[in-house]
Amino acid sequence: MKTILQIEDNLANKLLVERVLEPYNYRLLHAADGETGISLALDENPDLILMDMGLPDIDGQTVVTLMRQIPELQNTPIVAITAWPAATALQMAKSYGCDGCITKPIDIKSFPDLIAKYIESAI
């Protein structure tokens, strides 16, 4: 069973991701802030990290930078979940060290396929 860590402070967004991914038998973990997210990532070694870029304690860009400096997390796919404009979102996410980007509002029809592709890319 693949493990996905969602680092997201917005409860509605957290629940949406959980509901959409629940039928796919992923083990879903959640952190509401960056510090907890880093700690959980180290403890659980997830197969994919979904990173909200606007967190209450440490911004997502800093969290990604810190994670990329940890040897155990260097090859873990990190995907930004962001409300940035679609035209610049992917470029910005990659410049921050993310492997990809999914824009908000999340398209629930394509979301599961995108998640599967990001997990497969790490194998």
Biopython code that builds the backbone (N, CA, C, O; Angstrom):
import numpy as np
from Bio.PDB.StructureBuilder import StructureBuilder

atoms = [
    (1, "MET", "N", (0.841, -1.183, 0.000)),
    (1, "MET", "CA", (0.000, 0.000, 0.000)),
    (1, "MET", "C", (0.888, 1.248, 0.000)),
    (1, "MET", "O", (1.793, 1.375, 0.824)),
    (2, "LYS", "N", (0.624, 2.147, -0.913)),
    (2, "LYS", "CA", (1.399, 3.380, -1.032)),
    (2, "LYS", "C", (0.907, 4.411, -0.015)),
    (2, "LYS", "O", (-0.285, 4.509, 0.275)),
    (3, "THR", "N", (1.862, 5.176, 0.516)),
    (3, "THR", "CA", (1.565, 6.187, 1.525)),
    (3, "THR", "C", (1.696, 7.577, 0.931)),
    (3, "THR", "O", (2.689, 7.894, 0.276)),
    (4, "ILE", "N", (0.683, 8.406, 1.164)),
    (4, "ILE", "CA", (0.688, 9.793, 0.710)),
    (4, "ILE", "C", (0.591, 10.685, 1.938)),
    (4, "ILE", "O", (-0.302, 10.518, 2.768)),
    (5, "LEU", "N", (1.517, 11.632, 2.046)),
    (5, "LEU", "CA", (1.478, 12.639, 3.106)),
    (5, "LEU", "C", (0.951, 13.930, 2.509)),
    (5, "LEU", "O", (1.528, 14.476, 1.569)),
    (6, "GLN", "N", (-0.138, 14.405, 3.059)),
    (6, "GLN", "CA", (-0.705, 15.686, 2.637)),
    (6, "GLN", "C", (-0.369, 16.724, 3.703)),
    (6, "GLN", "O", (-0.750, 16.575, 4.864)),
    (7, "ILE", "N", (0.340, 17.769, 3.308)),
    (7, "ILE", "CA", (0.651, 18.872, 4.218)),
    (7, "ILE", "C", (-0.242, 20.024, 3.790)),
    (7, "ILE", "O", (0.014, 20.690, 2.788)),
    (8, "GLU", "N", (-1.289, 20.245, 4.563)),
    (8, "GLU", "CA", (-2.373, 21.167, 4.188)),
    (8, "GLU", "C", (-3.033, 21.707, 5.447)),
    (8, "GLU", "O", (-3.416, 20.937, 6.328)),
    (9, "ASP", "N", (-3.170, 23.023, 5.539)),
    (9, "ASP", "CA", (-3.779, 23.620, 6.734)),
    (9, "ASP", "C", (-5.279, 23.876, 6.581)),
    (9, "ASP", "O", (-5.961, 24.153, 7.568)),
    (10, "ASN", "N", (-5.794, 23.788, 5.362)),
    (10, "ASN", "CA", (-7.212, 24.051, 5.127)),
    (10, "ASN", "C", (-8.000, 22.746, 5.232)),
    (10, "ASN", "O", (-7.773, 21.813, 4.461)),
    (11, "LEU", "N", (-8.922, 22.686, 6.186)),
    (11, "LEU", "CA", (-9.672, 21.456, 6.447)),
    (11, "LEU", "C", (-10.484, 21.013, 5.233)),
    (11, "LEU", "O", (-10.537, 19.819, 4.936)),
    (12, "ALA", "N", (-11.115, 21.945, 4.532)),
    (12, "ALA", "CA", (-11.921, 21.587, 3.362)),
    (12, "ALA", "C", (-11.051, 20.934, 2.283)),
    (12, "ALA", "O", (-11.457, 19.943, 1.676)),
    (13, "ASN", "N", (-9.858, 21.484, 2.043)),
    (13, "ASN", "CA", (-8.952, 20.901, 1.050)),
    (13, "ASN", "C", (-8.465, 19.524, 1.489)),
    (13, "ASN", "O", (-8.360, 18.610, 0.671)),
    (14, "LYS", "N", (-8.169, 19.376, 2.773)),
    (14, "LYS", "CA", (-7.742, 18.085, 3.325)),
    (14, "LYS", "C", (-8.822, 17.032, 3.081)),
    (14, "LYS", "O", (-8.538, 15.939, 2.591)),
    (15, "LEU", "N", (-10.058, 17.374, 3.428)),
    (15, "LEU", "CA", (-11.167, 16.425, 3.286)),
    (15, "LEU", "C", (-11.435, 16.079, 1.827)),
    (15, "LEU", "O", (-11.748, 14.931, 1.510)),
    (16, "LEU", "N", (-11.315, 17.058, 0.939)),
    (16, "LEU", "CA", (-11.520, 16.806, -0.486)),
    (16, "LEU", "C", (-10.513, 15.772, -0.997)),
    (16, "LEU", "O", (-10.896, 14.817, -1.673)),
    (17, "VAL", "N", (-9.245, 15.956, -0.684)),
    (17, "VAL", "CA", (-8.214, 15.021, -1.118)),
    (17, "VAL", "C", (-8.489, 13.634, -0.547)),
    (17, "VAL", "O", (-8.380, 12.636, -1.260)),
    (18, "GLU", "N", (-8.845, 13.565, 0.732)),
    (18, "GLU", "CA", (-9.151, 12.275, 1.352)),
    (18, "GLU", "C", (-10.309, 11.567, 0.664)),
    (18, "GLU", "O", (-10.234, 10.370, 0.389)),
    (19, "ARG", "N", (-11.373, 12.301, 0.387)),
    (19, "ARG", "CA", (-12.558, 11.695, -0.246)),
    (19, "ARG", "C", (-12.265, 11.213, -1.660)),
    (19, "ARG", "O", (-12.732, 10.150, -2.070)),
    (20, "VAL", "N", (-11.494, 11.992, -2.398)),
    (20, "VAL", "CA", (-11.202, 11.624, -3.779)),
    (20, "VAL", "C", (-10.253, 10.418, -3.835)),
    (20, "VAL", "O", (-10.394, 9.565, -4.712)),
    (21, "LEU", "N", (-9.295, 10.342, -2.913)),
    (21, "LEU", "CA", (-8.292, 9.276, -2.965)),
    (21, "LEU", "C", (-8.670, 8.026, -2.172)),
    (21, "LEU", "O", (-8.071, 6.968, -2.363)),
    (22, "GLU", "N", (-9.650, 8.137, -1.291)),
    (22, "GLU", "CA", (-10.043, 7.019, -0.427)),
    (22, "GLU", "C", (-10.312, 5.711, -1.188)),
    (22, "GLU", "O", (-9.874, 4.653, -0.735)),
    (23, "PRO", "N", (-11.012, 5.747, -2.320)),
    (23, "PRO", "CA", (-11.310, 4.491, -3.026)),
    (23, "PRO", "C", (-10.076, 3.791, -3.620)),
    (23, "PRO", "O", (-10.174, 2.648, -4.067)),
    (24, "TYR", "N", (-8.932, 4.459, -3.629)),
    (24, "TYR", "CA", (-7.747, 3.922, -4.296)),
    (24, "TYR", "C", (-6.793, 3.203, -3.342)),
    (24, "TYR", "O", (-5.684, 2.834, -3.730)),
    (25, "ASN", "N", (-7.216, 3.007, -2.116)),
    (25, "ASN", "CA", (-6.443, 2.241, -1.128)),
    (25, "ASN", "C", (-5.054, 2.798, -0.851)),
    (25, "ASN", "O", (-4.101, 2.040, -0.669)),
    (26, "TYR", "N", (-4.942, 4.105, -0.819)),
    (26, "TYR", "CA", (-3.707, 4.717, -0.356)),
    (26, "TYR", "C", (-3.776, 4.847, 1.160)),
    (26, "TYR", "O", (-4.857, 4.963, 1.737)),
    (27, "ARG", "N", (-2.631, 4.827, 1.784)),
    (27, "ARG", "CA", (-2.544, 5.164, 3.203)),
    (27, "ARG", "C", (-2.327, 6.673, 3.250)),
    (27, "ARG", "O", (-1.285, 7.167, 2.819)),
    (28, "LEU", "N", (-3.299, 7.396, 3.769)),
    (28, "LEU", "CA", (-3.259, 8.858, 3.751)),
    (28, "LEU", "C", (-2.861, 9.394, 5.126)),
    (28, "LEU", "O", (-3.493, 9.084, 6.136)),
    (29, "LEU", "N", (-1.806, 10.202, 5.142)),
    (29, "LEU", "CA", (-1.358, 10.875, 6.350)),
    (29, "LEU", "C", (-1.577, 12.367, 6.170)),
    (29, "LEU", "O", (-1.641, 12.861, 5.044)),
    (30, "HIS", "N", (-1.692, 13.086, 7.284)),
    (30, "HIS", "CA", (-1.953, 14.517, 7.192)),
    (30, "HIS", "C", (-1.144, 15.288, 8.221)),
    (30, "HIS", "O", (-0.980, 14.853, 9.361)),
    (31, "ALA", "N", (-0.647, 16.431, 7.798)),
    (31, "ALA", "CA", (-0.021, 17.395, 8.695)),
    (31, "ALA", "C", (-0.619, 18.761, 8.375)),
    (31, "ALA", "O", (-0.777, 19.120, 7.208)),
    (32, "ALA", "N", (-0.949, 19.519, 9.416)),
    (32, "ALA", "CA", (-1.589, 20.818, 9.223)),
    (32, "ALA", "C", (-0.589, 21.970, 9.134)),
    (32, "ALA", "O", (-0.976, 23.115, 8.901)),
    (33, "ASP", "N", (0.700, 21.667, 9.320)),
    (33, "ASP", "CA", (1.716, 22.719, 9.216)),
    (33, "ASP", "C", (3.032, 22.104, 8.749)),
    (33, "ASP", "O", (3.194, 20.884, 8.736)),
    (34, "GLY", "N", (3.955, 22.960, 8.372)),
    (34, "GLY", "CA", (5.214, 22.499, 7.802)),
    (34, "GLY", "C", (6.088, 21.724, 8.761)),
    (34, "GLY", "O", (6.676, 20.712, 8.379)),
    (35, "GLU", "N", (6.187, 22.175, 9.990)),
    (35, "GLU", "CA", (7.046, 21.498, 10.966)),
    (35, "GLU", "C", (6.569, 20.064, 11.218)),
    (35, "GLU", "O", (7.368, 19.127, 11.236)),
    (36, "THR", "N", (5.256, 19.908, 11.410)),
    (36, "THR", "CA", (4.689, 18.573, 11.592)),
    (36, "THR", "C", (4.880, 17.738, 10.333)),
    (36, "THR", "O", (5.142, 16.538, 10.413)),
    (37, "GLY", "N", (4.751, 18.370, 9.174)),
    (37, "GLY", "CA", (4.923, 17.669, 7.901)),
    (37, "GLY", "C", (6.318, 17.094, 7.736)),
    (37, "GLY", "O", (6.475, 15.957, 7.292)),
    (38, "ILE", "N", (7.333, 17.874, 8.091)),
    (38, "ILE", "CA", (8.714, 17.399, 7.994)),
    (38, "ILE", "C", (8.913, 16.214, 8.940)),
    (38, "ILE", "O", (9.507, 15.203, 8.565)),
    (39, "SER", "N", (8.414, 16.347, 10.157)),
    (39, "SER", "CA", (8.548, 15.286, 11.152)),
    (39, "SER", "C", (7.862, 13.996, 10.690)),
    (39, "SER", "O", (8.433, 12.910, 10.791)),
    (40, "LEU", "N", (6.626, 14.129, 10.181)),
    (40, "LEU", "CA", (5.887, 12.958, 9.693)),
    (40, "LEU", "C", (6.583, 12.321, 8.491)),
    (40, "LEU", "O", (6.637, 11.096, 8.380)),
    (41, "ALA", "N", (7.112, 13.145, 7.600)),
    (41, "ALA", "CA", (7.806, 12.625, 6.421)),
    (41, "ALA", "C", (9.013, 11.789, 6.842)),
    (41, "ALA", "O", (9.279, 10.738, 6.259)),
    (42, "LEU", "N", (9.739, 12.256, 7.849)),
    (42, "LEU", "CA", (10.894, 11.506, 8.335)),
    (42, "LEU", "C", (10.472, 10.209, 9.018)),
    (42, "LEU", "O", (11.113, 9.174, 8.837)),
    (43, "ASP", "N", (9.401, 10.263, 9.798)),
    (43, "ASP", "CA", (8.933, 9.087, 10.533)),
    (43, "ASP", "C", (8.305, 8.030, 9.623)),
    (43, "ASP", "O", (8.471, 6.833, 9.856)),
    (44, "GLU", "N", (7.586, 8.468, 8.589)),
    (44, "GLU", "CA", (6.748, 7.562, 7.797)),
    (44, "GLU", "C", (7.294, 7.235, 6.412)),
    (44, "GLU", "O", (6.835, 6.283, 5.781)),
    (45, "ASN", "N", (8.264, 8.008, 5.929)),
    (45, "ASN", "CA", (8.847, 7.787, 4.604)),
    (45, "ASN", "C", (7.766, 7.581, 3.528)),
    (45, "ASN", "O", (7.677, 6.499, 2.947)),
    (46, "PRO", "N", (6.945, 8.608, 3.259)),
    (46, "PRO", "CA", (5.837, 8.454, 2.303)),
    (46, "PRO", "C", (6.325, 8.258, 0.868)),
    (46, "PRO", "O", (7.460, 8.590, 0.526)),
    (47, "ASP", "N", (5.441, 7.715, 0.044)),
    (47, "ASP", "CA", (5.736, 7.526, -1.373)),
    (47, "ASP", "C", (5.501, 8.805, -2.177)),
    (47, "ASP", "O", (6.016, 8.954, -3.285)),
    (48, "LEU", "N", (4.717, 9.725, -1.608)),
    (48, "LEU", "CA", (4.396, 10.987, -2.260)),
    (48, "LEU", "C", (4.032, 12.008, -1.186)),
    (48, "LEU", "O", (3.380, 11.678, -0.196)),
    (49, "ILE", "N", (4.463, 13.253, -1.395)),
    (49, "ILE", "CA", (4.093, 14.346, -0.500)),
    (49, "ILE", "C", (3.320, 15.373, -1.315)),
    (49, "ILE", "O", (3.804, 15.866, -2.334)),
    (50, "LEU", "N", (2.106, 15.691, -0.851)),
    (50, "LEU", "CA", (1.295, 16.757, -1.449)),
    (50, "LEU", "C", (1.470, 17.980, -0.560)),
    (50, "LEU", "O", (1.100, 17.957, 0.614)),
    (51, "MET", "N", (2.029, 19.038, -1.115)),
    (51, "MET", "CA", (2.458, 20.194, -0.335)),
    (51, "MET", "C", (1.649, 21.443, -0.663)),
    (51, "MET", "O", (1.735, 21.982, -1.767)),
    (52, "ASP", "N", (0.863, 21.893, 0.309)),
    (52, "ASP", "CA", (0.228, 23.205, 0.185)),
    (52, "ASP", "C", (1.345, 24.235, 0.309)),
    (52, "ASP", "O", (2.179, 24.131, 1.208)),
    (53, "MET", "N", (1.372, 25.207, -0.561)),
    (53, "MET", "CA", (2.468, 26.164, -0.529)),
    (53, "MET", "C", (2.212, 27.320, 0.435)),
    (53, "MET", "O", (3.137, 28.069, 0.751)),
    (54, "GLY", "N", (0.976, 27.480, 0.910)),
    (54, "GLY", "CA", (0.666, 28.551, 1.855)),
    (54, "GLY", "C", (0.321, 27.984, 3.213)),
    (54, "GLY", "O", (-0.855, 27.797, 3.529)),
    (55, "LEU", "N", (1.332, 27.707, 4.023)),
    (55, "LEU", "CA", (1.122, 27.106, 5.340)),
    (55, "LEU", "C", (1.224, 28.156, 6.442)),
    (55, "LEU", "O", (1.825, 29.209, 6.231)),
    (56, "PRO", "N", (0.648, 27.890, 7.614)),
    (56, "PRO", "CA", (0.610, 28.902, 8.671)),
    (56, "PRO", "C", (1.949, 29.144, 9.371)),
    (56, "PRO", "O", (2.194, 30.251, 9.851)),
    (57, "ASP", "N", (2.822, 28.132, 9.439)),
    (57, "ASP", "CA", (4.055, 28.322, 10.205)),
    (57, "ASP", "C", (5.260, 28.603, 9.309)),
    (57, "ASP", "O", (5.920, 29.632, 9.451)),
    (58, "ILE", "N", (5.539, 27.696, 8.400)),
    (58, "ILE", "CA", (6.663, 27.825, 7.474)),
    (58, "ILE", "C", (6.056, 27.731, 6.076)),
    (58, "ILE", "O", (5.253, 26.836, 5.815)),
    (59, "ASP", "N", (6.427, 28.640, 5.173)),
    (59, "ASP", "CA", (5.841, 28.564, 3.834)),
    (59, "ASP", "C", (6.297, 27.282, 3.138)),
    (59, "ASP", "O", (7.356, 26.732, 3.439)),
    (60, "GLY", "N", (5.478, 26.827, 2.210)),
    (60, "GLY", "CA", (5.725, 25.572, 1.514)),
    (60, "GLY", "C", (7.078, 25.516, 0.817)),
    (60, "GLY", "O", (7.722, 24.467, 0.783)),
    (61, "GLN", "N", (7.509, 26.649, 0.260)),
    (61, "GLN", "CA", (8.792, 26.688, -0.425)),
    (61, "GLN", "C", (9.928, 26.324, 0.534)),
    (61, "GLN", "O", (10.836, 25.574, 0.177)),
    (62, "THR", "N", (9.866, 26.859, 1.748)),
    (62, "THR", "CA", (10.901, 26.575, 2.750)),
    (62, "THR", "C", (10.836, 25.119, 3.186)),
    (62, "THR", "O", (11.871, 24.478, 3.367)),
    (63, "VAL", "N", (9.623, 24.591, 3.358)),
    (63, "VAL", "CA", (9.469, 23.189, 3.750)),
    (63, "VAL", "C", (10.092, 22.279, 2.692)),
    (63, "VAL", "O", (10.811, 21.336, 3.023)),
    (64, "VAL", "N", (9.814, 22.564, 1.422)),
    (64, "VAL", "CA", (10.380, 21.746, 0.334)),
    (64, "VAL", "C", (11.905, 21.849, 0.349)),
    (64, "VAL", "O", (12.593, 20.836, 0.217)),
    (65, "THR", "N", (12.434, 23.050, 0.508)),
    (65, "THR", "CA", (13.886, 23.243, 0.555)),
    (65, "THR", "C", (14.503, 22.435, 1.691)),
    (65, "THR", "O", (15.534, 21.788, 1.509)),
    (66, "LEU", "N", (13.872, 22.473, 2.861)),
    (66, "LEU", "CA", (14.381, 21.713, 4.006)),
    (66, "LEU", "C", (14.313, 20.210, 3.741)),
    (66, "LEU", "O", (15.254, 19.483, 4.058)),
    (67, "MET", "N", (13.202, 19.739, 3.161)),
    (67, "MET", "CA", (13.060, 18.313, 2.871)),
    (67, "MET", "C", (14.095, 17.835, 1.864)),
    (67, "MET", "O", (14.612, 16.724, 1.981)),
    (68, "ARG", "N", (14.395, 18.661, 0.888)),
    (68, "ARG", "CA", (15.359, 18.274, -0.149)),
    (68, "ARG", "C", (16.779, 18.163, 0.412)),
    (68, "ARG", "O", (17.645, 17.564, -0.226)),
    (69, "GLN", "N", (17.026, 18.725, 1.583)),
    (69, "GLN", "CA", (18.341, 18.623, 2.217)),
    (69, "GLN", "C", (18.467, 17.365, 3.082)),
    (69, "GLN", "O", (19.555, 17.063, 3.573)),
    (70, "ILE", "N", (17.377, 16.637, 3.270)),
    (70, "ILE", "CA", (17.370, 15.430, 4.091)),
    (70, "ILE", "C", (17.552, 14.227, 3.162)),
    (70, "ILE", "O", (16.705, 13.980, 2.303)),
    (71, "PRO", "N", (18.643, 13.478, 3.323)),
    (71, "PRO", "CA", (18.928, 12.374, 2.384)),
    (71, "PRO", "C", (17.756, 11.412, 2.190)),
    (71, "PRO", "O", (17.507, 10.979, 1.066)),
    (72, "GLU", "N", (17.033, 11.069, 3.254)),
    (72, "GLU", "CA", (15.928, 10.113, 3.143)),
    (72, "GLU", "C", (14.761, 10.643, 2.316)),
    (72, "GLU", "O", (13.935, 9.860, 1.848)),
    (73, "LEU", "N", (14.679, 11.956, 2.129)),
    (73, "LEU", "CA", (13.551, 12.552, 1.406)),
    (73, "LEU", "C", (13.931, 13.118, 0.039)),
    (73, "LEU", "O", (13.070, 13.613, -0.689)),
    (74, "GLN", "N", (15.207, 13.048, -0.309)),
    (74, "GLN", "CA", (15.659, 13.671, -1.557)),
    (74, "GLN", "C", (14.987, 13.106, -2.801)),
    (74, "GLN", "O", (14.798, 13.828, -3.780)),
    (75, "ASN", "N", (14.624, 11.823, -2.778)),
    (75, "ASN", "CA", (14.018, 11.212, -3.961)),
    (75, "ASN", "C", (12.512, 11.027, -3.842)),
    (75, "ASN", "O", (11.883, 10.441, -4.724)),
    (76, "THR", "N", (11.936, 11.521, -2.760)),
    (76, "THR", "CA", (10.485, 11.433, -2.578)),
    (76, "THR", "C", (9.816, 12.491, -3.442)),
    (76, "THR", "O", (10.158, 13.669, -3.335)),
    (77, "PRO", "N", (8.872, 12.105, -4.296)),
    (77, "PRO", "CA", (8.184, 13.122, -5.096)),
    (77, "PRO", "C", (7.385, 14.071, -4.196)),
    (77, "PRO", "O", (6.647, 13.647, -3.307)),
    (78, "ILE", "N", (7.558, 15.353, -4.457)),
    (78, "ILE", "CA", (6.805, 16.393, -3.754)),
    (78, "ILE", "C", (6.036, 17.169, -4.816)),
    (78, "ILE", "O", (6.619, 17.696, -5.762)),
    (79, "VAL", "N", (4.727, 17.229, -4.646)),
    (79, "VAL", "CA", (3.868, 17.919, -5.599)),
    (79, "VAL", "C", (3.203, 19.100, -4.898)),
    (79, "VAL", "O", (2.534, 18.935, -3.878)),
    (80, "ALA", "N", (3.394, 20.277, -5.451)),
    (80, "ALA", "CA", (2.762, 21.473, -4.901)),
    (80, "ALA", "C", (1.270, 21.445, -5.225)),
    (80, "ALA", "O", (0.870, 21.141, -6.349)),
    (81, "ILE", "N", (0.466, 21.764, -4.230)),
    (81, "ILE", "CA", (-0.976, 21.973, -4.439)),
    (81, "ILE", "C", (-1.177, 23.453, -4.168)),
    (81, "ILE", "O", (-1.001, 23.909, -3.038)),
    (82, "THR", "N", (-1.543, 24.201, -5.191)),
    (82, "THR", "CA", (-1.494, 25.648, -5.047)),
    (82, "THR", "C", (-2.583, 26.365, -5.836)),
    (82, "THR", "O", (-3.114, 25.845, -6.818)),
    (83, "ALA", "N", (-2.895, 27.557, -5.384)),
    (83, "ALA", "CA", (-3.836, 28.415, -6.098)),
    (83, "ALA", "C", (-3.101, 29.397, -7.009)),
    (83, "ALA", "O", (-3.714, 30.318, -7.549)),
    (84, "TRP", "N", (-1.794, 29.206, -7.181)),
    (84, "TRP", "CA", (-1.053, 30.060, -8.108)),
    (84, "TRP", "C", (-1.685, 29.975, -9.490)),
    (84, "TRP", "O", (-2.292, 28.957, -9.823)),
    (85, "PRO", "N", (-1.556, 31.019, -10.299)),
    (85, "PRO", "CA", (-2.087, 30.960, -11.668)),
    (85, "PRO", "C", (-1.458, 29.796, -12.438)),
    (85, "PRO", "O", (-0.248, 29.581, -12.376)),
    (86, "ALA", "N", (-2.287, 29.057, -13.156)),
    (86, "ALA", "CA", (-1.838, 27.849, -13.857)),
    (86, "ALA", "C", (-0.674, 28.125, -14.801)),
    (86, "ALA", "O", (0.196, 27.270, -14.973)),
    (87, "ALA", "N", (-0.645, 29.303, -15.413)),
    (87, "ALA", "CA", (0.392, 29.621, -16.391)),
    (87, "ALA", "C", (1.790, 29.608, -15.772)),
    (87, "ALA", "O", (2.761, 29.284, -16.456)),
    (88, "THR", "N", (1.906, 29.952, -14.498)),
    (88, "THR", "CA", (3.222, 30.019, -13.857)),
    (88, "THR", "C", (3.417, 28.974, -12.760)),
    (88, "THR", "O", (4.522, 28.822, -12.239)),
    (89, "ALA", "N", (2.358, 28.256, -12.408)),
    (89, "ALA", "CA", (2.409, 27.354, -11.251)),
    (89, "ALA", "C", (3.484, 26.278, -11.383)),
    (89, "ALA", "O", (4.263, 26.073, -10.451)),
    (90, "LEU", "N", (3.541, 25.593, -12.516)),
    (90, "LEU", "CA", (4.505, 24.501, -12.669)),
    (90, "LEU", "C", (5.934, 25.025, -12.620)),
    (90, "LEU", "O", (6.790, 24.437, -11.960)),
    (91, "GLN", "N", (6.190, 26.120, -13.309)),
    (91, "GLN", "CA", (7.528, 26.710, -13.319)),
    (91, "GLN", "C", (7.941, 27.110, -11.902)),
    (91, "GLN", "O", (9.069, 26.847, -11.486)),
    (92, "MET", "N", (7.035, 27.741, -11.167)),
    (92, "MET", "CA", (7.336, 28.154, -9.795)),
    (92, "MET", "C", (7.573, 26.939, -8.907)),
    (92, "MET", "O", (8.526, 26.915, -8.128)),
    (93, "ALA", "N", (6.715, 25.935, -9.018)),
    (93, "ALA", "CA", (6.843, 24.745, -8.181)),
    (93, "ALA", "C", (8.184, 24.057, -8.432)),
    (93, "ALA", "O", (8.864, 23.660, -7.485)),
    (94, "LYS", "N", (8.563, 23.916, -9.689)),
    (94, "LYS", "CA", (9.841, 23.269, -10.011)),
    (94, "LYS", "C", (11.012, 24.088, -9.481)),
    (94, "LYS", "O", (11.995, 23.523, -9.003)),
    (95, "SER", "N", (10.917, 25.413, -9.561)),
    (95, "SER", "CA", (12.012, 26.249, -9.061)),
    (95, "SER", "C", (12.161, 26.123, -7.544)),
    (95, "SER", "O", (13.235, 26.392, -7.006)),
    (96, "TYR", "N", (11.107, 25.721, -6.860)),
    (96, "TYR", "CA", (11.164, 25.516, -5.413)),
    (96, "TYR", "C", (11.573, 24.096, -5.041)),
    (96, "TYR", "O", (11.698, 23.786, -3.856)),
    (97, "GLY", "N", (11.782, 23.227, -6.026)),
    (97, "GLY", "CA", (12.234, 21.873, -5.744)),
    (97, "GLY", "C", (11.135, 20.824, -5.791)),
    (97, "GLY", "O", (11.366, 19.667, -5.440)),
    (98, "CYS", "N", (9.952, 21.213, -6.219)),
    (98, "CYS", "CA", (8.851, 20.253, -6.345)),
    (98, "CYS", "C", (8.987, 19.478, -7.657)),
    (98, "CYS", "O", (9.617, 19.939, -8.609)),
    (99, "ASP", "N", (8.385, 18.301, -7.679)),
    (99, "ASP", "CA", (8.413, 17.471, -8.875)),
    (99, "ASP", "C", (7.256, 17.771, -9.816)),
    (99, "ASP", "O", (7.245, 17.320, -10.961)),
    (100, "GLY", "N", (6.296, 18.522, -9.336)),
    (100, "GLY", "CA", (5.142, 18.862, -10.147)),
    (100, "GLY", "C", (4.217, 19.779, -9.381)),
    (100, "GLY", "O", (4.526, 20.227, -8.277)),
    (101, "CYS", "N", (3.069, 20.049, -9.994)),
    (101, "CYS", "CA", (2.139, 21.003, -9.418)),
    (101, "CYS", "C", (0.715, 20.637, -9.827)),
    (101, "CYS", "O", (0.455, 20.264, -10.971)),
    (102, "ILE", "N", (-0.185, 20.750, -8.879)),
    (102, "ILE", "CA", (-1.611, 20.588, -9.150)),
    (102, "ILE", "C", (-2.279, 21.862, -8.662)),
    (102, "ILE", "O", (-2.111, 22.259, -7.509)),
    (103, "THR", "N", (-3.040, 22.501, -9.548)),
    (103, "THR", "CA", (-3.634, 23.785, -9.183)),
    (103, "THR", "C", (-5.004, 23.611, -8.526)),
    (103, "THR", "O", (-5.749, 22.674, -8.813)),
    (104, "LYS", "N", (-5.298, 24.544, -7.642)),
    (104, "LYS", "CA", (-6.612, 24.608, -6.992)),
    (104, "LYS", "C", (-7.499, 25.514, -7.839)),
    (104, "LYS", "O", (-6.989, 26.468, -8.428)),
    (105, "PRO", "N", (-8.777, 25.265, -7.923)),
    (105, "PRO", "CA", (-9.462, 24.130, -7.320)),
    (105, "PRO", "C", (-9.065, 22.824, -7.999)),
    (105, "PRO", "O", (-8.877, 22.777, -9.215)),
    (106, "ILE", "N", (-8.942, 21.776, -7.209)),
    (106, "ILE", "CA", (-8.527, 20.471, -7.708)),
    (106, "ILE", "C", (-9.615, 19.893, -8.617)),
    (106, "ILE", "O", (-10.795, 19.872, -8.267)),
    (107, "ASP", "N", (-9.188, 19.427, -9.783)),
    (107, "ASP", "CA", (-10.094, 18.736, -10.709)),
    (107, "ASP", "C", (-10.219, 17.295, -10.223)),
    (107, "ASP", "O", (-9.315, 16.486, -10.435)),
    (108, "ILE", "N", (-11.329, 16.974, -9.576)),
    (108, "ILE", "CA", (-11.467, 15.663, -8.931)),
    (108, "ILE", "C", (-11.519, 14.510, -9.936)),
    (108, "ILE", "O", (-11.290, 13.360, -9.563)),
    (109, "LYS", "N", (-11.814, 14.802, -11.198)),
    (109, "LYS", "CA", (-11.839, 13.738, -12.207)),
    (109, "LYS", "C", (-10.426, 13.295, -12.593)),
    (109, "LYS", "O", (-10.171, 12.099, -12.736)),
    (110, "SER", "N", (-9.518, 14.242, -12.760)),
    (110, "SER", "CA", (-8.154, 13.896, -13.191)),
    (110, "SER", "C", (-7.199, 13.686, -12.010)),
    (110, "SER", "O", (-6.116, 13.131, -12.196)),
    (111, "PHE", "N", (-7.568, 14.107, -10.827)),
    (111, "PHE", "CA", (-6.690, 14.059, -9.657)),
    (111, "PHE", "C", (-6.143, 12.650, -9.356)),
    (111, "PHE", "O", (-4.934, 12.516, -9.174)),
    (112, "PRO", "N", (-6.971, 11.601, -9.297)),
    (112, "PRO", "CA", (-6.432, 10.266, -8.986)),
    (112, "PRO", "C", (-5.384, 9.786, -9.998)),
    (112, "PRO", "O", (-4.393, 9.165, -9.614)),
    (113, "ASP", "N", (-5.598, 10.069, -11.280)),
    (113, "ASP", "CA", (-4.623, 9.671, -12.298)),
    (113, "ASP", "C", (-3.305, 10.424, -12.135)),
    (113, "ASP", "O", (-2.228, 9.850, -12.298)),
    (114, "LEU", "N", (-3.399, 11.718, -11.812)),
    (114, "LEU", "CA", (-2.188, 12.507, -11.586)),
    (114, "LEU", "C", (-1.404, 11.955, -10.406)),
    (114, "LEU", "O", (-0.181, 11.828, -10.469)),
    (115, "ILE", "N", (-2.106, 11.629, -9.337)),
    (115, "ILE", "CA", (-1.459, 11.083, -8.144)),
    (115, "ILE", "C", (-0.751, 9.773, -8.485)),
    (115, "ILE", "O", (0.398, 9.569, -8.091)),
    (116, "ALA", "N", (-1.420, 8.897, -9.206)),
    (116, "ALA", "CA", (-0.821, 7.611, -9.592)),
    (116, "ALA", "C", (0.444, 7.824, -10.424)),
    (116, "ALA", "O", (1.431, 7.113, -10.234)),
    (117, "LYS", "N", (0.427, 8.786, -11.337)),
    (117, "LYS", "CA", (1.597, 9.060, -12.174)),
    (117, "LYS", "C", (2.773, 9.563, -11.345)),
    (117, "LYS", "O", (3.917, 9.171, -11.576)),
    (118, "TYR", "N", (2.490, 10.428, -10.382)),
    (118, "TYR", "CA", (3.576, 10.943, -9.538)),
    (118, "TYR", "C", (4.172, 9.828, -8.675)),
    (118, "TYR", "O", (5.386, 9.789, -8.474)),
    (119, "ILE", "N", (3.348, 8.940, -8.174)),
    (119, "ILE", "CA", (3.858, 7.826, -7.371)),
    (119, "ILE", "C", (4.682, 6.882, -8.246)),
    (119, "ILE", "O", (5.754, 6.437, -7.836)),
    (120, "GLU", "N", (4.198, 6.578, -9.433)),
    (120, "GLU", "CA", (4.918, 5.703, -10.354)),
    (120, "GLU", "C", (6.260, 6.286, -10.764)),
    (120, "GLU", "O", (7.223, 5.550, -10.980)),
    (121, "SER", "N", (6.322, 7.611, -10.871)),
    (121, "SER", "CA", (7.570, 8.259, -11.300)),
    (121, "SER", "C", (8.696, 8.071, -10.285)),
    (121, "SER", "O", (9.870, 8.220, -10.623)),
    (122, "ALA", "N", (8.343, 7.747, -9.053)),
    (122, "ALA", "CA", (9.354, 7.612, -7.993)),
    (122, "ALA", "C", (9.893, 6.192, -7.905)),
    (122, "ALA", "O", (10.880, 5.948, -7.211)),
    (123, "ILE", "N", (9.266, 5.263, -8.592)),
    (123, "ILE", "CA", (9.678, 3.853, -8.461)),
    (123, "ILE", "C", (10.978, 3.600, -9.198)),
    (123, "ILE", "O", (11.477, 2.475, -9.200)),
]
sb = StructureBuilder()
sb.init_structure("model")
sb.init_model(0)
sb.init_chain("A")
sb.init_seg("    ")
for serial, (resi, resn, name, xyz) in enumerate(atoms, 1):
    if name == "N":
        sb.init_residue(resn, " ", resi, " ")
    sb.init_atom(name, np.array(xyz, "f"), 0.0, 1.0, " ", f" {name:<3s}", serial, name[0])
structure = sb.get_structure()
